[in-house]
Amino acid sequence: MSENKSIYRIVFHHQGNVIELYARDVSQTALYAFVEVGDLIFGERSKLVVDPSEEQLKSQFAGVKRTYLPLHSVIRIDEVEKVGSAKIISSGEGKGGTVTPFPMHFPPKNRGD
């Protein structure tokens, strides 16, 4: 059965870097303030040029069925038509700017005590 399943590009902050991953499953989770990402996709194409950042992410997420990203670390989630290459982008790279996560505070729920 060939099912046309959506592909998502997830861009998020992690340890001072910006990471771009591709997955087939993205959803809100029962864990408060987390995004659930499952069925990660890495380039399986045979290439002459190997991207070291994609290989690093591939080994880092080897054996991971699902990962839970803190909501405040997610920059963007896009539904795309084609899978690109996963990559690690240093937050200092680019047009001379610095990527800084927006500080967020989630107050504890009032339990009525």
Biopython code that builds the backbone (N, CA, C, O; Angstrom):
import numpy as np
from Bio.PDB.StructureBuilder import StructureBuilder

atoms = [
    (1, "MET", "N", (0.824, -1.166, 0.000)),
    (1, "MET", "CA", (0.000, 0.000, 0.000)),
    (1, "MET", "C", (0.880, 1.245, 0.000)),
    (1, "MET", "O", (1.612, 1.470, 0.964)),
    (2, "SER", "N", (0.833, 2.039, -1.026)),
    (2, "SER", "CA", (1.645, 3.245, -1.119)),
    (2, "SER", "C", (0.841, 4.427, -0.588)),
    (2, "SER", "O", (-0.139, 4.849, -1.202)),
    (3, "GLU", "N", (1.260, 4.949, 0.542)),
    (3, "GLU", "CA", (0.560, 6.048, 1.175)),
    (3, "GLU", "C", (1.388, 7.310, 1.024)),
    (3, "GLU", "O", (2.584, 7.315, 1.316)),
    (4, "ASN", "N", (0.753, 8.377, 0.569)),
    (4, "ASN", "CA", (1.442, 9.646, 0.396)),
    (4, "ASN", "C", (1.436, 10.380, 1.733)),
    (4, "ASN", "O", (0.489, 11.103, 2.044)),
    (5, "LYS", "N", (2.477, 10.195, 2.510)),
    (5, "LYS", "CA", (2.559, 10.771, 3.843)),
    (5, "LYS", "C", (3.307, 12.096, 3.799)),
    (5, "LYS", "O", (4.252, 12.262, 3.028)),
    (6, "SER", "N", (2.883, 13.021, 4.621)),
    (6, "SER", "CA", (3.505, 14.341, 4.675)),
    (6, "SER", "C", (4.935, 14.247, 5.191)),
    (6, "SER", "O", (5.285, 13.356, 5.965)),
    (7, "ILE", "N", (5.745, 15.191, 4.738)),
    (7, "ILE", "CA", (7.128, 15.307, 5.191)),
    (7, "ILE", "C", (7.261, 16.690, 5.825)),
    (7, "ILE", "O", (6.806, 17.690, 5.269)),
    (8, "TYR", "N", (7.892, 16.729, 6.996)),
    (8, "TYR", "CA", (8.053, 17.973, 7.730)),
    (8, "TYR", "C", (9.523, 18.310, 7.905)),
    (8, "TYR", "O", (10.353, 17.436, 8.154)),
    (9, "ARG", "N", (9.832, 19.604, 7.769)),
    (9, "ARG", "CA", (11.173, 20.113, 8.071)),
    (9, "ARG", "C", (11.067, 20.828, 9.419)),
    (9, "ARG", "O", (10.278, 21.760, 9.577)),
    (10, "ILE", "N", (11.868, 20.382, 10.386)),
    (10, "ILE", "CA", (11.846, 20.935, 11.727)),
    (10, "ILE", "C", (13.168, 21.656, 11.966)),
    (10, "ILE", "O", (14.235, 21.057, 11.829)),
    (11, "VAL", "N", (13.107, 22.924, 12.320)),
    (11, "VAL", "CA", (14.298, 23.719, 12.598)),
    (11, "VAL", "C", (14.219, 24.130, 14.070)),
    (11, "VAL", "O", (13.224, 24.703, 14.513)),
    (12, "PHE", "N", (15.287, 23.827, 14.820)),
    (12, "PHE", "CA", (15.253, 24.114, 16.254)),
    (12, "PHE", "C", (16.654, 24.407, 16.795)),
    (12, "PHE", "O", (17.658, 24.080, 16.161)),
    (13, "HIS", "N", (16.706, 25.028, 17.977)),
    (13, "HIS", "CA", (17.960, 25.325, 18.679)),
    (13, "HIS", "C", (18.368, 24.110, 19.497)),
    (13, "HIS", "O", (17.526, 23.447, 20.102)),
    (14, "HIS", "N", (19.676, 23.821, 19.511)),
    (14, "HIS", "CA", (20.193, 22.754, 20.367)),
    (14, "HIS", "C", (21.661, 23.027, 20.657)),
    (14, "HIS", "O", (22.479, 23.041, 19.737)),
    (15, "GLN", "N", (22.000, 23.239, 21.902)),
    (15, "GLN", "CA", (23.360, 23.452, 22.369)),
    (15, "GLN", "C", (24.119, 24.500, 21.544)),
    (15, "GLN", "O", (25.242, 24.258, 21.102)),
    (16, "GLY", "N", (23.505, 25.644, 21.349)),
    (16, "GLY", "CA", (24.158, 26.747, 20.658)),
    (16, "GLY", "C", (24.156, 26.652, 19.149)),
    (16, "GLY", "O", (24.710, 27.522, 18.477)),
    (17, "ASN", "N", (23.550, 25.619, 18.602)),
    (17, "ASN", "CA", (23.460, 25.459, 17.151)),
    (17, "ASN", "C", (22.006, 25.443, 16.725)),
    (17, "ASN", "O", (21.103, 25.246, 17.539)),
    (18, "VAL", "N", (21.795, 25.653, 15.435)),
    (18, "VAL", "CA", (20.476, 25.499, 14.847)),
    (18, "VAL", "C", (20.517, 24.205, 14.046)),
    (18, "VAL", "O", (21.411, 24.009, 13.223)),
    (19, "ILE", "N", (19.549, 23.318, 14.287)),
    (19, "ILE", "CA", (19.511, 22.016, 13.630)),
    (19, "ILE", "C", (18.283, 21.937, 12.747)),
    (19, "ILE", "O", (17.197, 22.373, 13.129)),
    (20, "GLU", "N", (18.466, 21.375, 11.563)),
    (20, "GLU", "CA", (17.363, 21.162, 10.629)),
    (20, "GLU", "C", (17.221, 19.665, 10.392)),
    (20, "GLU", "O", (18.155, 19.016, 9.922)),
    (21, "LEU", "N", (16.051, 19.116, 10.718)),
    (21, "LEU", "CA", (15.762, 17.697, 10.539)),
    (21, "LEU", "C", (14.519, 17.523, 9.683)),
    (21, "LEU", "O", (13.712, 18.442, 9.542)),
    (22, "TYR", "N", (14.377, 16.338, 9.116)),
    (22, "TYR", "CA", (13.178, 15.986, 8.355)),
    (22, "TYR", "C", (12.528, 14.779, 9.001)),
    (22, "TYR", "O", (13.211, 13.852, 9.436)),
    (23, "ALA", "N", (11.185, 14.794, 9.062)),
    (23, "ALA", "CA", (10.456, 13.705, 9.703)),
    (23, "ALA", "C", (9.095, 13.536, 9.036)),
    (23, "ALA", "O", (8.604, 14.428, 8.344)),
    (24, "ARG", "N", (8.504, 12.368, 9.264)),
    (24, "ARG", "CA", (7.179, 12.093, 8.718)),
    (24, "ARG", "C", (6.072, 12.291, 9.750)),
    (24, "ARG", "O", (4.892, 12.308, 9.399)),
    (25, "ASP", "N", (6.442, 12.441, 11.011)),
    (25, "ASP", "CA", (5.436, 12.551, 12.067)),
    (25, "ASP", "C", (5.813, 13.658, 13.039)),
    (25, "ASP", "O", (6.856, 13.591, 13.688)),
    (26, "VAL", "N", (4.963, 14.677, 13.139)),
    (26, "VAL", "CA", (5.149, 15.767, 14.092)),
    (26, "VAL", "C", (3.799, 15.993, 14.763)),
    (26, "VAL", "O", (2.778, 16.126, 14.089)),
    (27, "SER", "N", (3.801, 16.035, 16.096)),
    (27, "SER", "CA", (2.534, 16.239, 16.790)),
    (27, "SER", "C", (2.755, 16.888, 18.143)),
    (27, "SER", "O", (3.867, 16.939, 18.668)),
    (28, "GLN", "N", (1.652, 17.382, 18.686)),
    (28, "GLN", "CA", (1.670, 17.913, 20.042)),
    (28, "GLN", "C", (1.651, 16.708, 20.970)),
    (28, "GLN", "O", (1.002, 15.705, 20.674)),
    (29, "THR", "N", (2.344, 16.798, 22.064)),
    (29, "THR", "CA", (2.475, 15.654, 22.942)),
    (29, "THR", "C", (1.758, 15.888, 24.262)),
    (29, "THR", "O", (1.396, 17.017, 24.594)),
    (30, "ALA", "N", (1.559, 14.816, 25.008)),
    (30, "ALA", "CA", (0.956, 14.914, 26.339)),
    (30, "ALA", "C", (1.924, 15.557, 27.324)),
    (30, "ALA", "O", (1.503, 16.063, 28.364)),
    (31, "LEU", "N", (3.216, 15.542, 27.006)),
    (31, "LEU", "CA", (4.199, 16.233, 27.841)),
    (31, "LEU", "C", (4.022, 17.730, 27.620)),
    (31, "LEU", "O", (4.108, 18.206, 26.488)),
    (32, "TYR", "N", (3.781, 18.463, 28.679)),
    (32, "TYR", "CA", (3.532, 19.895, 28.581)),
    (32, "TYR", "C", (4.732, 20.613, 27.974)),
    (32, "TYR", "O", (5.864, 20.428, 28.420)),
    (33, "ALA", "N", (4.479, 21.435, 26.951)),
    (33, "ALA", "CA", (5.468, 22.296, 26.298)),
    (33, "ALA", "C", (6.529, 21.533, 25.510)),
    (33, "ALA", "O", (7.669, 21.988, 25.422)),
    (34, "PHE", "N", (6.175, 20.371, 24.931)),
    (34, "PHE", "CA", (7.078, 19.623, 24.071)),
    (34, "PHE", "C", (6.396, 19.313, 22.754)),
    (34, "PHE", "O", (5.177, 19.158, 22.694)),
    (35, "VAL", "N", (7.197, 19.223, 21.691)),
    (35, "VAL", "CA", (6.732, 18.802, 20.371)),
    (35, "VAL", "C", (7.308, 17.417, 20.115)),
    (35, "VAL", "O", (8.509, 17.202, 20.278)),
    (36, "GLU", "N", (6.465, 16.485, 19.719)),
    (36, "GLU", "CA", (6.890, 15.110, 19.462)),
    (36, "GLU", "C", (7.235, 14.955, 17.983)),
    (36, "GLU", "O", (6.424, 15.274, 17.114)),
    (37, "VAL", "N", (8.431, 14.467, 17.705)),
    (37, "VAL", "CA", (8.895, 14.271, 16.332)),
    (37, "VAL", "C", (9.263, 12.803, 16.173)),
    (37, "VAL", "O", (10.079, 12.277, 16.929)),
    (38, "GLY", "N", (8.661, 12.144, 15.190)),
    (38, "GLY", "CA", (8.929, 10.731, 14.978)),
    (38, "GLY", "C", (9.185, 10.409, 13.530)),
    (38, "GLY", "O", (8.928, 11.225, 12.645)),
    (39, "ASP", "N", (9.692, 9.220, 13.291)),
    (39, "ASP", "CA", (10.002, 8.732, 11.950)),
    (39, "ASP", "C", (10.935, 9.707, 11.225)),
    (39, "ASP", "O", (10.606, 10.236, 10.163)),
    (40, "LEU", "N", (12.111, 9.929, 11.830)),
    (40, "LEU", "CA", (13.111, 10.844, 11.254)),
    (40, "LEU", "C", (13.594, 10.318, 9.911)),
    (40, "LEU", "O", (13.715, 9.108, 9.718)),
    (41, "ILE", "N", (13.867, 11.226, 8.990)),
    (41, "ILE", "CA", (14.314, 10.874, 7.642)),
    (41, "ILE", "C", (15.715, 11.446, 7.425)),
    (41, "ILE", "O", (15.953, 12.637, 7.625)),
    (42, "PHE", "N", (16.618, 10.591, 7.020)),
    (42, "PHE", "CA", (17.960, 11.035, 6.640)),
    (42, "PHE", "C", (18.206, 10.596, 5.214)),
    (42, "PHE", "O", (17.662, 9.583, 4.775)),
    (43, "GLY", "N", (19.026, 11.349, 4.476)),
    (43, "GLY", "CA", (19.315, 11.031, 3.076)),
    (43, "GLY", "C", (19.911, 9.649, 2.927)),
    (43, "GLY", "O", (20.996, 9.376, 3.441)),
    (44, "GLU", "N", (19.214, 8.784, 2.234)),
    (44, "GLU", "CA", (19.694, 7.428, 1.990)),
    (44, "GLU", "C", (20.289, 7.286, 0.590)),
    (44, "GLU", "O", (20.693, 6.202, 0.170)),
    (45, "ARG", "N", (20.329, 8.407, -0.113)),
    (45, "ARG", "CA", (20.852, 8.368, -1.478)),
    (45, "ARG", "C", (22.362, 8.128, -1.458)),
    (45, "ARG", "O", (23.059, 8.557, -0.539)),
    (46, "SER", "N", (22.846, 7.445, -2.471)),
    (46, "SER", "CA", (24.301, 7.272, -2.565)),
    (46, "SER", "C", (24.884, 8.550, -3.159)),
    (46, "SER", "O", (24.468, 9.000, -4.226)),
    (47, "LYS", "N", (25.837, 9.119, -2.461)),
    (47, "LYS", "CA", (26.435, 10.382, -2.893)),
    (47, "LYS", "C", (27.939, 10.232, -2.951)),
    (47, "LYS", "O", (28.520, 9.423, -2.227)),
    (48, "LEU", "N", (28.555, 10.994, -3.794)),
    (48, "LEU", "CA", (30.004, 11.049, -3.820)),
    (48, "LEU", "C", (30.504, 12.003, -2.742)),
    (48, "LEU", "O", (31.569, 11.797, -2.161)),
    (49, "VAL", "N", (29.722, 13.047, -2.483)),
    (49, "VAL", "CA", (30.084, 14.022, -1.464)),
    (49, "VAL", "C", (29.248, 13.728, -0.218)),
    (49, "VAL", "O", (28.020, 13.674, -0.282)),
    (50, "VAL", "N", (29.922, 13.540, 0.901)),
    (50, "VAL", "CA", (29.237, 13.239, 2.151)),
    (50, "VAL", "C", (29.203, 14.495, 3.009)),
    (50, "VAL", "O", (30.233, 15.132, 3.227)),
    (51, "ASP", "N", (28.019, 14.850, 3.496)),
    (51, "ASP", "CA", (27.863, 16.013, 4.366)),
    (51, "ASP", "C", (28.167, 15.591, 5.804)),
    (51, "ASP", "O", (27.417, 14.799, 6.374)),
    (52, "PRO", "N", (29.246, 16.100, 6.404)),
    (52, "PRO", "CA", (29.621, 15.671, 7.751)),
    (52, "PRO", "C", (28.573, 16.008, 8.811)),
    (52, "PRO", "O", (28.408, 15.258, 9.772)),
    (53, "SER", "N", (27.859, 17.133, 8.647)),
    (53, "SER", "CA", (26.849, 17.475, 9.654)),
    (53, "SER", "C", (25.669, 16.508, 9.589)),
    (53, "SER", "O", (25.096, 16.165, 10.624)),
    (54, "GLU", "N", (25.299, 16.065, 8.389)),
    (54, "GLU", "CA", (24.214, 15.088, 8.272)),
    (54, "GLU", "C", (24.644, 13.745, 8.846)),
    (54, "GLU", "O", (23.851, 13.071, 9.503)),
    (55, "GLU", "N", (25.879, 13.352, 8.608)),
    (55, "GLU", "CA", (26.383, 12.096, 9.172)),
    (55, "GLU", "C", (26.437, 12.160, 10.693)),
    (55, "GLU", "O", (26.157, 11.166, 11.363)),
    (56, "GLN", "N", (26.791, 13.310, 11.240)),
    (56, "GLN", "CA", (26.834, 13.484, 12.687)),
    (56, "GLN", "C", (25.427, 13.362, 13.273)),
    (56, "GLN", "O", (25.237, 12.704, 14.296)),
    (57, "LEU", "N", (24.444, 13.992, 12.632)),
    (57, "LEU", "CA", (23.065, 13.895, 13.109)),
    (57, "LEU", "C", (22.524, 12.474, 12.968)),
    (57, "LEU", "O", (21.790, 11.988, 13.829)),
    (58, "LYS", "N", (22.893, 11.824, 11.883)),
    (58, "LYS", "CA", (22.455, 10.450, 11.647)),
    (58, "LYS", "C", (22.951, 9.533, 12.760)),
    (58, "LYS", "O", (22.202, 8.692, 13.255)),
    (59, "SER", "N", (24.205, 9.694, 13.152)),
    (59, "SER", "CA", (24.735, 8.852, 14.224)),
    (59, "SER", "C", (24.168, 9.260, 15.580)),
    (59, "SER", "O", (23.956, 8.404, 16.438)),
    (60, "GLN", "N", (23.921, 10.542, 15.787)),
    (60, "GLN", "CA", (23.359, 11.022, 17.045)),
    (60, "GLN", "C", (21.938, 10.500, 17.253)),
    (60, "GLN", "O", (21.552, 10.190, 18.380)),
    (61, "PHE", "N", (21.165, 10.401, 16.186)),
    (61, "PHE", "CA", (19.781, 9.951, 16.284)),
    (61, "PHE", "C", (19.602, 8.486, 15.874)),
    (61, "PHE", "O", (18.474, 8.048, 15.647)),
    (62, "ALA", "N", (20.684, 7.729, 15.777)),
    (62, "ALA", "CA", (20.590, 6.305, 15.435)),
    (62, "ALA", "C", (19.801, 5.576, 16.519)),
    (62, "ALA", "O", (20.096, 5.701, 17.707)),
    (63, "GLY", "N", (18.807, 4.821, 16.099)),
    (63, "GLY", "CA", (18.002, 4.042, 17.037)),
    (63, "GLY", "C", (16.904, 4.833, 17.734)),
    (63, "GLY", "O", (16.181, 4.272, 18.558)),
    (64, "VAL", "N", (16.757, 6.110, 17.432)),
    (64, "VAL", "CA", (15.719, 6.938, 18.063)),
    (64, "VAL", "C", (14.421, 6.787, 17.283)),
    (64, "VAL", "O", (14.369, 7.051, 16.082)),
    (65, "LYS", "N", (13.371, 6.359, 17.982)),
    (65, "LYS", "CA", (12.056, 6.236, 17.347)),
    (65, "LYS", "C", (11.329, 7.574, 17.362)),
    (65, "LYS", "O", (10.731, 7.974, 16.363)),
    (66, "ARG", "N", (11.382, 8.259, 18.491)),
    (66, "ARG", "CA", (10.731, 9.555, 18.664)),
    (66, "ARG", "C", (11.647, 10.443, 19.494)),
    (66, "ARG", "O", (12.380, 9.969, 20.362)),
    (67, "THR", "N", (11.591, 11.729, 19.215)),
    (67, "THR", "CA", (12.313, 12.684, 20.036)),
    (67, "THR", "C", (11.331, 13.769, 20.451)),
    (67, "THR", "O", (10.398, 14.094, 19.716)),
    (68, "TYR", "N", (11.548, 14.313, 21.617)),
    (68, "TYR", "CA", (10.669, 15.344, 22.162)),
    (68, "TYR", "C", (11.466, 16.632, 22.286)),
    (68, "TYR", "O", (12.451, 16.699, 23.022)),
    (69, "LEU", "N", (11.027, 17.655, 21.557)),
    (69, "LEU", "CA", (11.729, 18.936, 21.536)),
    (69, "LEU", "C", (10.991, 19.937, 22.416)),
    (69, "LEU", "O", (9.769, 20.057, 22.320)),
    (70, "PRO", "N", (11.711, 20.654, 23.272)),
    (70, "PRO", "CA", (11.054, 21.703, 24.057)),
    (70, "PRO", "C", (10.453, 22.750, 23.117)),
    (70, "PRO", "O", (11.088, 23.165, 22.148)),
    (71, "LEU", "N", (9.251, 23.161, 23.411)),
    (71, "LEU", "CA", (8.533, 24.091, 22.547)),
    (71, "LEU", "C", (9.313, 25.377, 22.315)),
    (71, "LEU", "O", (9.289, 25.920, 21.211)),
    (72, "HIS", "N", (10.003, 25.872, 23.335)),
    (72, "HIS", "CA", (10.727, 27.131, 23.191)),
    (72, "HIS", "C", (11.981, 27.001, 22.322)),
    (72, "HIS", "O", (12.551, 28.017, 21.925)),
    (73, "SER", "N", (12.425, 25.769, 22.017)),
    (73, "SER", "CA", (13.603, 25.613, 21.165)),
    (73, "SER", "C", (13.240, 25.525, 19.680)),
    (73, "SER", "O", (14.111, 25.661, 18.822)),
    (74, "VAL", "N", (11.970, 25.300, 19.376)),
    (74, "VAL", "CA", (11.532, 25.149, 17.979)),
    (74, "VAL", "C", (11.443, 26.519, 17.327)),
    (74, "VAL", "O", (10.788, 27.428, 17.838)),
    (75, "ILE", "N", (12.115, 26.650, 16.183)),
    (75, "ILE", "CA", (12.074, 27.896, 15.418)),
    (75, "ILE", "C", (10.944, 27.832, 14.399)),
    (75, "ILE", "O", (10.176, 28.779, 14.232)),
    (76, "ARG", "N", (10.864, 26.673, 13.713)),
    (76, "ARG", "CA", (9.921, 26.579, 12.600)),
    (76, "ARG", "C", (9.657, 25.129, 12.254)),
    (76, "ARG", "O", (10.547, 24.287, 12.366)),
    (77, "ILE", "N", (8.427, 24.832, 11.831)),
    (77, "ILE", "CA", (8.059, 23.516, 11.313)),
    (77, "ILE", "C", (7.319, 23.762, 10.005)),
    (77, "ILE", "O", (6.301, 24.453, 9.981)),
    (78, "ASP", "N", (7.836, 23.190, 8.912)),
    (78, "ASP", "CA", (7.225, 23.349, 7.588)),
    (78, "ASP", "C", (6.830, 21.991, 7.032)),
    (78, "ASP", "O", (7.539, 21.005, 7.230)),
    (79, "GLU", "N", (5.705, 21.936, 6.339)),
    (79, "GLU", "CA", (5.359, 20.739, 5.581)),
    (79, "GLU", "C", (5.937, 20.946, 4.186)),
    (79, "GLU", "O", (5.617, 21.929, 3.518)),
    (80, "VAL", "N", (6.789, 20.018, 3.746)),
    (80, "VAL", "CA", (7.493, 20.165, 2.470)),
    (80, "VAL", "C", (7.166, 19.001, 1.546)),
    (80, "VAL", "O", (6.608, 17.991, 1.974)),
    (81, "GLU", "N", (7.519, 19.154, 0.278)),
    (81, "GLU", "CA", (7.250, 18.103, -0.704)),
    (81, "GLU", "C", (8.390, 17.110, -0.827)),
    (81, "GLU", "O", (8.163, 15.927, -1.082)),
    (82, "LYS", "N", (9.623, 17.588, -0.645)),
    (82, "LYS", "CA", (10.793, 16.726, -0.817)),
    (82, "LYS", "C", (11.680, 16.778, 0.410)),
    (82, "LYS", "O", (11.730, 17.783, 1.119)),
    (83, "VAL", "N", (12.379, 15.682, 0.648)),
    (83, "VAL", "CA", (13.322, 15.598, 1.752)),
    (83, "VAL", "C", (14.619, 16.286, 1.352)),
    (83, "VAL", "O", (15.146, 16.034, 0.269)),
    (84, "GLY", "N", (15.126, 17.135, 2.199)),
    (84, "GLY", "CA", (16.426, 17.757, 1.993)),
    (84, "GLY", "C", (17.440, 17.062, 2.884)),
    (84, "GLY", "O", (17.157, 16.005, 3.447)),
    (85, "SER", "N", (18.592, 17.638, 3.011)),
    (85, "SER", "CA", (19.597, 17.023, 3.877)),
    (85, "SER", "C", (19.514, 17.650, 5.266)),
    (85, "SER", "O", (19.367, 18.863, 5.413)),
    (86, "ALA", "N", (19.612, 16.801, 6.268)),
    (86, "ALA", "CA", (19.638, 17.283, 7.650)),
    (86, "ALA", "C", (20.955, 18.021, 7.848)),
    (86, "ALA", "O", (21.979, 17.638, 7.281)),
    (87, "LYS", "N", (20.929, 19.079, 8.651)),
    (87, "LYS", "CA", (22.165, 19.841, 8.826)),
    (87, "LYS", "C", (22.234, 20.526, 10.174)),
    (87, "LYS", "O", (21.219, 20.795, 10.816)),
    (88, "ILE", "N", (23.454, 20.797, 10.580)),
    (88, "ILE", "CA", (23.730, 21.573, 11.780)),
    (88, "ILE", "C", (24.288, 22.907, 11.305)),
    (88, "ILE", "O", (25.258, 22.957, 10.549)),
    (89, "ILE", "N", (23.662, 23.983, 11.759)),
    (89, "ILE", "CA", (24.087, 25.319, 11.364)),
    (89, "ILE", "C", (24.556, 26.033, 12.625)),
    (89, "ILE", "O", (23.791, 26.173, 13.580)),
    (90, "SER", "N", (25.781, 26.476, 12.634)),
    (90, "SER", "CA", (26.272, 27.223, 13.793)),
    (90, "SER", "C", (25.456, 28.496, 13.899)),
    (90, "SER", "O", (25.229, 29.173, 12.896)),
    (91, "SER", "N", (25.016, 28.830, 15.096)),
    (91, "SER", "CA", (24.150, 30.000, 15.265)),
    (91, "SER", "C", (24.860, 31.304, 14.928)),
    (91, "SER", "O", (24.194, 32.322, 14.744)),
    (92, "GLY", "N", (26.187, 31.312, 14.841)),
    (92, "GLY", "CA", (26.921, 32.513, 14.484)),
    (92, "GLY", "C", (27.110, 32.668, 12.988)),
    (92, "GLY", "O", (27.554, 33.717, 12.522)),
    (93, "GLU", "N", (26.771, 31.613, 12.220)),
    (93, "GLU", "CA", (26.952, 31.674, 10.777)),
    (93, "GLU", "C", (25.875, 32.534, 10.141)),
    (93, "GLU", "O", (24.928, 32.957, 10.804)),
    (94, "GLY", "N", (26.024, 32.778, 8.903)),
    (94, "GLY", "CA", (25.006, 33.511, 8.173)),
    (94, "GLY", "C", (25.428, 34.944, 7.955)),
    (94, "GLY", "O", (26.606, 35.237, 7.753)),
    (95, "LYS", "N", (24.464, 35.825, 7.997)),
    (95, "LYS", "CA", (24.686, 37.220, 7.646)),
    (95, "LYS", "C", (25.257, 38.023, 8.805)),
    (95, "LYS", "O", (24.840, 39.156, 9.046)),
    (96, "GLY", "N", (26.204, 37.441, 9.516)),
    (96, "GLY", "CA", (26.852, 38.171, 10.591)),
    (96, "GLY", "C", (26.006, 38.297, 11.855)),
    (96, "GLY", "O", (26.423, 38.943, 12.816)),
    (97, "GLY", "N", (24.823, 37.688, 11.862)),
    (97, "GLY", "CA", (23.937, 37.808, 13.017)),
    (97, "GLY", "C", (24.108, 36.652, 13.984)),
    (97, "GLY", "O", (24.812, 35.679, 13.715)),
    (98, "THR", "N", (23.456, 36.790, 15.086)),
    (98, "THR", "CA", (23.470, 35.753, 16.100)),
    (98, "THR", "C", (22.039, 35.314, 16.348)),
    (98, "THR", "O", (21.149, 36.152, 16.496)),
    (99, "VAL", "N", (21.810, 34.019, 16.395)),
    (99, "VAL", "CA", (20.484, 33.496, 16.676)),
    (99, "VAL", "C", (20.392, 33.261, 18.169)),
    (99, "VAL", "O", (21.172, 32.492, 18.730)),
    (100, "THR", "N", (19.444, 33.918, 18.814)),
    (100, "THR", "CA", (19.244, 33.769, 20.244)),
    (100, "THR", "C", (17.813, 33.311, 20.483)),
    (100, "THR", "O", (16.878, 33.925, 19.968)),
    (101, "PRO", "N", (17.623, 32.238, 21.258)),
    (101, "PRO", "CA", (16.257, 31.794, 21.512)),
    (101, "PRO", "C", (15.476, 32.820, 22.328)),
    (101, "PRO", "O", (16.032, 33.475, 23.210)),
    (102, "PHE", "N", (14.216, 32.954, 22.036)),
    (102, "PHE", "CA", (13.354, 33.867, 22.752)),
    (102, "PHE", "C", (13.118, 33.313, 24.148)),
    (102, "PHE", "O", (12.672, 32.173, 24.280)),
    (103, "PRO", "N", (13.402, 34.079, 25.189)),
    (103, "PRO", "CA", (13.225, 33.551, 26.547)),
    (103, "PRO", "C", (11.735, 33.393, 26.857)),
    (103, "PRO", "O", (10.941, 34.313, 26.658)),
    (104, "MET", "N", (11.383, 32.227, 27.340)),
    (104, "MET", "CA", (9.985, 31.952, 27.670)),
    (104, "MET", "C", (9.919, 31.348, 29.063)),
    (104, "MET", "O", (10.794, 30.588, 29.479)),
    (105, "HIS", "N", (8.890, 31.697, 29.749)),
    (105, "HIS", "CA", (8.664, 31.130, 31.073)),
    (105, "HIS", "C", (7.235, 30.606, 31.107)),
    (105, "HIS", "O", (6.290, 31.334, 30.805)),
    (106, "PHE", "N", (7.085, 29.351, 31.474)),
    (106, "PHE", "CA", (5.767, 28.765, 31.595)),
    (106, "PHE", "C", (5.450, 28.667, 33.083)),
    (106, "PHE", "O", (6.052, 27.860, 33.790)),
    (107, "PRO", "N", (4.503, 29.488, 33.570)),
    (107, "PRO", "CA", (4.182, 29.434, 34.991)),
    (107, "PRO", "C", (3.536, 28.100, 35.353)),
    (107, "PRO", "O", (2.838, 27.508, 34.529)),
    (108, "PRO", "N", (3.761, 27.622, 36.573)),
    (108, "PRO", "CA", (3.150, 26.357, 36.974)),
    (108, "PRO", "C", (1.633, 26.502, 37.005)),
    (108, "PRO", "O", (1.104, 27.586, 37.252)),
    (109, "LYS", "N", (0.946, 25.400, 36.753)),
    (109, "LYS", "CA", (-0.509, 25.411, 36.767)),
    (109, "LYS", "C", (-1.006, 25.575, 38.193)),
    (109, "LYS", "O", (-0.437, 25.009, 39.126)),
    (110, "ASN", "N", (-2.064, 26.350, 38.358)),
    (110, "ASN", "CA", (-2.671, 26.547, 39.665)),
    (110, "ASN", "C", (-3.476, 25.303, 40.023)),
    (110, "ASN", "O", (-4.445, 24.962, 39.345)),
    (111, "ARG", "N", (-3.076, 24.648, 41.066)),
    (111, "ARG", "CA", (-3.742, 23.410, 41.466)),
    (111, "ARG", "C", (-4.929, 23.670, 42.386)),
    (111, "ARG", "O", (-5.645, 22.738, 42.754)),
    (112, "GLY", "N", (-5.136, 24.900, 42.750)),
    (112, "GLY", "CA", (-6.267, 25.241, 43.616)),
    (112, "GLY", "C", (-6.033, 24.896, 45.072)),
    (112, "GLY", "O", (-6.985, 24.782, 45.845)),
    (113, "ASP", "N", (-4.758, 24.727, 45.461)),
    (113, "ASP", "CA", (-4.448, 24.396, 46.853)),
    (113, "ASP", "C", (-4.540, 25.596, 47.742)),
    (113, "ASP", "O", (-4.309, 25.491, 48.947)),
]
sb = StructureBuilder()
sb.init_structure("model")
sb.init_model(0)
sb.init_chain("A")
sb.init_seg("    ")
for serial, (resi, resn, name, xyz) in enumerate(atoms, 1):
    if name == "N":
        sb.init_residue(resn, " ", resi, " ")
    sb.init_atom(name, np.array(xyz, "f"), 0.0, 1.0, " ", f" {name:<3s}", serial, name[0])
structure = sb.get_structure()
